[in-house]
Structure formats: structure tokens, C-alpha cells
Amino acid sequence: MEATCIIELYSWDPKLSLLSKWKNMKLLLVFTVISSFFFCFFYGAAGELIKALPGQPANVAFKQYSGYIVTEPQHGRALFYYFVEVGSANPLLHPLTLWLNGGPGCSSLGFGAFMENGPFQPGESGHLIKNKYSWNLESNMLYLESPIGVGFSYSNTSSDYLGVNDTITAKENLQFLLNWFKEFPHYRDSALYLSGESYAGHYIPQLAALILNYNKRLSVRPIKLKAIALGNPLLDLEISVNNDEFLWSHGVISDEMLMLRKIKCNEPRYLKESIHQNLSKECIDVLKKQEEEMGSYTDPGDLILPICLSPTVLGQTVYHGALKLLHAKLAMRSGVSTDPCLADRIHQYLNSPKVQEAFHANTTRLPSIWEFCGGHLVYQRENLGINILPLLSKLLRSRIPLLLFNGDQDSKIPLTQTRIIANMLAKELKFVRFGNYAPWYDKMQVGGWSQSFGRARKGKNVTYLTFATVRGAAHEVPYTSPSEALTLFRAFLRGSPLPRTRV
């Protein structure tokens, strides 16, 4: 995401979306008739065990489930999930984590599960490679493709794809969770953690607030929400995406461009105007010149990563413009893969009929192929401007711990801006700083820098808010820094400080 509402790097052009919604309306109507025929079968279908994914390594010690959870039977709305248990004798001894990617409109299956912190990634041979830093080493992981129109999630009512907003998404995510617990009742009393990145900075706090309200109802079984973690999150458009100084300090734009951005594309006016697509000609000219300075092969999501040079169509594609950002440019430095073309292989893998069959996905034959972002979804652009900080403050007052973490190579939502937000929340809530801003460690190496805030209760320091950077990480932190991300996640689940010494 660039200064113009970029977010989860979803290349989303509302003008194209409006055109495409009319272009695809006939196709959607046909899909409505066909898929409604199959919907009775789906409704009430239990979560299905995955026997084995194509290319899966031998001797996998954990169970996997996937399928659809109906959230609105009258319209035929169904969200697709992928659930991976901890590979232990009793997974119920471990917590449950719901992971959401952002966009709005990007897939948690493609990004979260297969590119970032899931158990497998497609290798060059077509086989799946174990991710030794998978988060299911610590928690049962539930990946949700939300809202409808994302990945394999769908609705039988074509109008449902138009005008989706944060309110609709949050309510549907809560309904998904309640219905999912009916399919997996043994996890109903598990400690629940919510985590995600980018536009999940909207999704997760809004879902957390609905969970707390749900728990206040009489005669309901409370959902045991424990904490939330947000990576490179969009929280306040006027603060989160102000990246002029970040780009300049990294040598990506010139002194002259920095001054032009401040004068011609002044924040926050520029950001508000960009939501409504009415930027001044002067600002548009400045942005075009900035693209030239940055170069077509620099990903604002990670300023130091190479691009994919794959011969495939996806690998050769280079999108231009602040809203035309391609996830496929990202690359792994360590862990499972160092190939910047991982996105190519994920795209190919998830569009394989055999893979979809193993996942119990696309049985109604969706009218388009699986994509990382977009599909037929038309998200209300104005929602990008919603300020989430008051909601975070409310959650913290309700004693829901919050971790804000940032890859330090991400210019879309720079660490400097998330740190400003963390300090603002701490000041508003009169939190005390625990220790100094200092390095934390992933084994023998510096993993990043962090600062914790909270209150002293009964002679004990209780941390409610933690800000952490992840050294060398991009917009998708677990993708580019998998070992560091797992260390961060482990501390988050345990409610313990990040390691301050080398081990």
C-alpha cells in the first residue's frame, strides 16, 4: 500500500471494480442459479478432514480440515476456511488462533497459510515443503477467507458482492466463528487469539469488539478471547500510511521529491482525496514522478527484496501506481524458500482441480479462478478512512492485550507510524513504560526492537500493549522473517516479554 490507501498491497482500482461488476453480472447470475443447486448439500456439512494434500510430505503429525461454513443461508453466503491443528497428542492443550489477511479482499489461504505462517509451501518440483517455522507449532491455526468474494468464499446472491463494508465483514466473521464452533465443539472453550496484517488492522479489532459484546449477552457461552496481534496494520489512514520521510531516509526518493510530496500531496488532505479519486493534477504529476524515481522493480512492501523473474505470466507482471502493487515481488531470505516466485507456485497450486478437491473447495464451480486478491468483491472505499484507534483504546480498557508489530522494510505502513500510534495509545490510557526501548532476540541474532506498556497491579507489572519491529521484515512479516515471526508469536501467546538476551 502506498500513501494512497494501498493496504494489504491489494491492487484494487474502484473504477475497474465498478466496470467489472457490470461486466460480470450475467456471469454471476448464472453462477447464482447453478450454485444454489449445490447449496443444500453445503449447508449443514461438517468440517471435513483433509486426508492428504497433493504433494504433501510423508509422516505429517497433525490433522488438517477445510470446507465451508454457512453464514447466511437465505442468501447462500459461505466462507471458506483451512484449519491446521498442532501436531501433538492433544491439540486441545494448545490455544486457537484465527488469522486474517487484509486487502480489503485478499486471501488468508494464499498469503497467510501458504506464503507466511502455515505448515507447507509449494516447492519448485510441485511438492509441498514443510515450513519449519509454521505457527501450528505453537497454536491450532484457523485461516479464514473473508469476506465473500475472496478466494473460495462466495454467495449465491450476486448483489452481496457489491458494497461490502467493515460492518458487514465484522458481523459475518463473528457468525462464521460461532458456526465454526458448532462444527468443532471441542474447541469452544479454547483460548482464542486473533492475528493478521495490513487491513486486518480493521477486521480484527472490529471482530474483537463484537466478541466482547456477544459475551455480555445473557445465557450465552462466552468466547474466550485472550489477545490480538496486528502486523503492519492500517489503523488510522492519516497516520499509518504517511511514508514520505521513510522513503526519503531509505534513499528511495530524492530531496526534491520529499519536498514536492509535502507541498503538492499534503497529508492528510491527500489521503482523504485519494479515497474519493479526486486528486489534484499537481499531486498526480508528483506521484508519477515518484514512480519514476522508485523504479518499476522496487516493491514498497519491502524495499530490499528482489522481484520474481519467473517465465510465468504472474511472475512477469509488474503493476504500476500506488494501488497497483504486486505481492509476487516478495521473497524469502530464510526458512522454507528463498525463491521470490513463491506466489506463482501458490497460485498454480490452489487452482489445481486435485488440490481443490482435497480442500473440499469450489464444489459449486465458482465463475472465476482462485486469486490472491479481489475476485468480484467491491469493497466500500470510504471504509479505508475509518479511525480504528478509539476501538483499540476500548479493547485495551477491557484488558485485551494488544501486540503491534512491523517489518522495518515496509514503506506502505512504516514502523515509524505504527510506533507513533502505540505511543499515542499508551499516553491516552496512562500506561507505564516497562523497561527501555531495546533490542529483542531471535536465538543469537537481533530480531528487532520493542517497547511494552501497561500497569502495575498488586505489585506486578501487567503488560497490555507491546510495540515491536521485526528486523529485515517486509509487509508480510512471517513471509520474509519466518524465524523471527515465530519467536514473536510464541511470546504473544504466552503473554511473556520478548527475549532480551541471546539464547
N, C-alpha and C positions, 0 to 999 in steps of 0.2 A: 504494500500500500504506500502510496506516495502521499504527498501533502494533500492530495485531493481525495480523500476517503477510500483509499486503497484497501484497506483492510486485508484480510487473510489472503491477500495477494490474489484475490479473486478478480479476474479480468472481466469486469461487469460493466457494460455500457447500457444505461437505461433506454437510450434511443433504440438501440438494436433490440433490446428486450421487448419494447412496445411493438416494433415491426414483427419480431419473431412470434409474438403471441398471436397476431392475426394470421401470420403465415402458417402457423402450426395448429390453428384452431380446428380445422377439419380433421387433421390427424388425431388430435386429442379427442374429438367427438367419436371417431371410430374406435379409438382406444377405450373410451368410456363404455361403449357397448360391449366390446369384447371382454374387457377386464371384469366388468360387472358379472359376467357369466361365471368367472372363476372365484368371485369374492366370497361366495357362500362357503367354498372349500377353505379359504384362508381364515375366515372369521371363526375363532374358536380353536384354530390349530395351535397345538402346544409348541413350545420352544423345541427345536429339533436338534438332535445330536449330529454333529459332523463326524462321519465315520473316518474320513481322511481327506484332506485337500489334495488335489493333483500336485504331484511333485513334492509332497510333504516328506521330511526326513523320517527315518525309521525310529522306533522307540521313543515316541513323544509321550511324555509323562503326565500330560494334562488333558482335560476334556475341553472341547470346543463346541459351541452351539451357535446357531444363527437362524434367522427367519424373520417373520413379520409380526408386529403387534398392532392390532387394530385400535385406532384412537377415536375414530368416529364412524360407526357402522352405517349410518344413514347416507353419508356422502361416500363411503368406501375409502376412508383415509387409513393408510397403513404405513408404519415406519419400520425400516429395516435395521436390524442390529446384528452385531457379532460379539459373542461373549466367550471369553477365554478364562478358564479357571487357573488357579495356582496349582502347580504340579506337586502337590503334597498329598499325604494320606487323607487329610481332612481339610479341604479348601475353606470350610466354614470357620476355621480358626483365623482366617485372614479377612481383611476388610474388602469392601466392594467399591470400586472407583468407576464412575461414569465419565467418559471422555467425549468432548465435543470439539470439533473444529469450527472454524468461523466462516468467513466469506463476505457477507452472508450468502450461503449457498454452496459451501464446499464440504466434501465428503470426509467423515471421520473414519471410514473404512479405508479409503485410498491413502489419505495423509496420516491420520493417527495410527491406524493398525498396521499398515504395510510400509509406510515410509518412516514412521517415527518410533513408537514405543511398543509395537505389537511383537508377537513371538517369531514371525517369519518375514523375510523379504525375498522377492524373486531374484534368482541369480541369472547370470548370462546364459547358462545351459538350459534354463526353463524350470529348473528345480527350485524349491524353496530352501533358503538358507536360514538356519537358526540365528536369531538375534540374541546374543549373549547378554545384552543389556535390556531385555524385554521387561516391562513393568509388571508382567504377571509373575515375576519372581517374588514380588512383594504384595501384590493385591490381585484379586479377581477383577478382570478388566472388562468393562461393558462399553463397546463402541456403538454410537448411535448416528445414523444418517438422518439428519434433521435440518430444516423442515421438509415437508413433502416436496417432491421435485428434485431432491438431492439424491444422487446415486441411485439406489434401487427403491427408495421410498416413493410412494405415489398416492394419488387419489383417483377415484372413479368419476369425480365431478370436475370437469375441465376448468370451471371458474375458480376452483380452490387454488390454482396455481398463480392467480393474479392478485396482487395487492397483499401478499403475505407481510406481516409485520412482527415486531418483537412481542407484542401482547399475545398474538395467535401462537407464535412459536413457543413461548414460555408455558402457556396453558396446555399445549399439545405435548410438550416434553414431560410435564407433570403427569398427564394422563397416560403417556407411554410408560412411565416409571411405575405407576400404580397397577397398570395392566400387566406389566412385565413381572411384577412381584406375584401376581396370580399364577403365572406360568412357572415361576421359580420361588415358591413359597418358603423354601428353606433358607432363602437369603433375605427374607423380610425383616429380620432383626439384626442383620449385619450392620456394622458401622459403615456409613456411606460418605464417600469423599467425591467431590465434584472438581474436575480439572479440564482445562482446554486452553486454547490460544486464540489470539487475534480478536475476531468478532465474537468469540466465546466470552470476551470481556463484557458483552451484553447478555448473551444467552445464560451463562451460569449464574451471575448474581440475581437475574430475574427469576430463574428457576428456584434458586435457594430461597428467595423471598416467598414464593408460592408454597414451598415445602413448609416453611415456618408457619405460614398462615393455615395451611392444611392441618398441621399438628395442633393448632389451637381449637379445632373443632371438637365438639363433644362426641364421645363414643367412637373415636377413630383410633386406629393403631398407629402411633407416631412413626414417622420415618426418621431413622437415627442419623441425621445429618451431622457430621463432625467438623468438617473444614472444607475450604475451597482454595484452589490454586489456579492462578491465571498467568499464562505465559505471553509476553509481548502483547498485552491486552489493549484494545481500544476501549477507553473508559470515558474520556471527555475529549471530543473532537478538537476543541480549541487548545488543549494541552498535549494530548497523546501523540499527535502526528506533526508537531512543529519540528521539522528536521533541518532547517536552514543551517544552523550552527554545526550540527552533526556532520552533514555532508561536507561543509567547508573545512572542518577540523580534520577530516579524513582525506583531504586533498582531492575530493571528487568534483567540487565546483570551485571556480575562481573567486578572488576577492570581489571582482566586478559583479559576478553573478549573485554573490551573497547580498550585496547592496541592492541590486535590482529586485531580488526576491522580497527584500524588506520594504522596498518603496512601491513596486508595482503589484506585488501579490501580498499585500499586508495581511498578516493574521490578526484577528480571527475572521475579518471580513471575507478574505479569500476562501476560507474553508466553508463558510456559510453559503457563499455564492456558488461554490463548486457543487454543492448538493443539488442546487436548482439549475445547474448548467447555464448560468448566465455570467460567466467570467468576462471581464473586460478584455478588449482586443490587446491592450498593452500586456496584461498578465499572460494571456495565451501565447503571445510572442516570446515572453520571457521563459515560459515553460518549454517551448520548442527549442530555444537556445540552450536551456539547461540539459535537455535530452542529448543535444549535440555534444556538450561538454562531458557528460557522463559516459556517452558512448552506448551503442546498442547492445553491447555484450557485458554490461555491468548490471547485476541484479541488485536493486535497492534493498532486497530482503537479506542479502549478505554480500557486503562489498568486496570480499576477498575470495569468493568461490568461483571456480571455473564454470563454464557453461557446457551443456551437453552437445557433443559433436556426432551424435548418432545419425546414421543414414535414414532413420525413420522420419515420418512426417512430423511427429511431435517433437523429435529431437532437433530438427532443422528450423522449427518455427521460432521466430523472435518477435515478440509483441512490443509495440512502442506505445508511449503515453503513460500517464500516471495511473490509469485504470487498466492498462494492458500488460500486466505483469505475469510472467510465466513461472510456475512452481518448478518446472522441469529443469531450471538452471541450477538448482541446489545440488550439492554433492556431499558425500560423507567423507570426513577426514579420518575417522577411526571406526572401529566396530565391525559391522557386518560387511559394509561395502564402501569402496572409495570411488565408485563409478557415478559421475554426475547424471547418468542417463537412467537412474533407477525408476524415475517416473514413467519412462517409456515402457519398461517391463511391467510395472504395476498396471498401467493402462491396458496393455495387451493381455495380461493375466486375468484381470477382472472382467474382460469382455469375452473370455473363452467360454463357450457353452458348457463344457465339462466342469469348469470352475464354478459357474453359476448354479449348475445342478447340485454340486457338492455343497454349496452355500444355501441351498433351498431358496434361491433368489430368482427374480424375473420369471416366475412361472406363469404370469399373466401376459408375458411378452410385451414389455414396455415399448413405446413408439420410437425410442432412440437408444443409442448405445450408452453404456455407463461412462460418465465423465467425472473428472475430479471436481469440477465446479459448474454450477449453472443449471443446465437442462432447461426445462420450461418455466422454472421459477422466476417470478417477477416480484422482487422484494421492494417494499416501500422505502425509497431512498432517504426520505426525511428521518427515518429511524437512526441513521448514522449519527445524527446530531444530538441524540439523547444523552444527557449527562448522567452517568452511572454512579458518580461519587456519592450523592445522597443515599443511594441504595446500599453501597458498600459501608457507609457510616452506620446505617441502620443494622446491617448484618453484624458489624463489629460490636455494636451496642448490645446485640443479642448474644454476644460471646461466641460467635462463629469465627474461628481463626482464619486469617487470610494470608496467603503467600502470593506476592507479586514477583515474578522473575522475568528477566530479559536477557536475550542474547546480545552481546556487546558489539556485534557486527551488523545489526539490523537498523537500517535508516528509516524504515517505514514507520515503526513505532519505537523510537530510540530509547535506550535505557535512561538517558537524562530526563526524559519526560515522565517515565514511569516512576523514577525516583522523586521527582517533584510531587507527584500525586501521593506517594507513600508518606512523604514528609507533611503534606497538607492534611492527610487523614490523621496522622499521629498528633499534629498540633491541635486540630479541631477536637479530638477526643481526649486531649490532655494525657496522652500516653507518655511513658518514660522510656528513654533510650536504654537498652540493655547492652552494655559494652560499647566499644568503638566500631566505627565503620572499618572493616578489616577483611583480609582475605579469608576465604574458606577453601578447604582442600578436598580434592578427589584423589584418594590414595596419596601418592608422593607429589602430586602437582597441584598448583593453584587452580581451583575450579571456578573462582570468581570472587566477587566481593559482596558483602552483605551487612545489613543492619536490622536488628529486631527492636520492636517496641511493645510495650504492654503496661501492666500494673502490678504492683506488689500486693498480694492478697495473703493475709495470715502469715506474714513473714516470708512468703515465697513469691518469686518473680513468675508471673504468668504472661507468656507471650501471646499476643493476639494478632500482631501484624509483623510480617517479615518482608523485606525487600532484598532481592539477590540478583546479581548479574551472573551470567554464565560465560566464562572466558572463551572467546573464539566462536561463539554460537551465533546462529542465524535467526530468522524469524520463526522457524520451526526448530526449537532448541533440541528436542530429543533426536532429531534427524542428524544435525551436524555435530552435536556433542553428546552422544548417547551415554557414555560412562558418567560424565558429569551430571546429566539429567537424572540418571538412576540414583545417584547419591543424593541429589536434591529431593527426589520423590520419596526416598526412604526416610529422610529426616522429616519431611512433611507428614507422612503417615504416622510416624512415631511421636510427632509433636516435640521433637528434640532439636537443639541448635545444630546448625551446620558445622561440620568438623573444622575446628580452628587449628588443628595440628596435623602434620603429615603422618600417615599411617602406612 
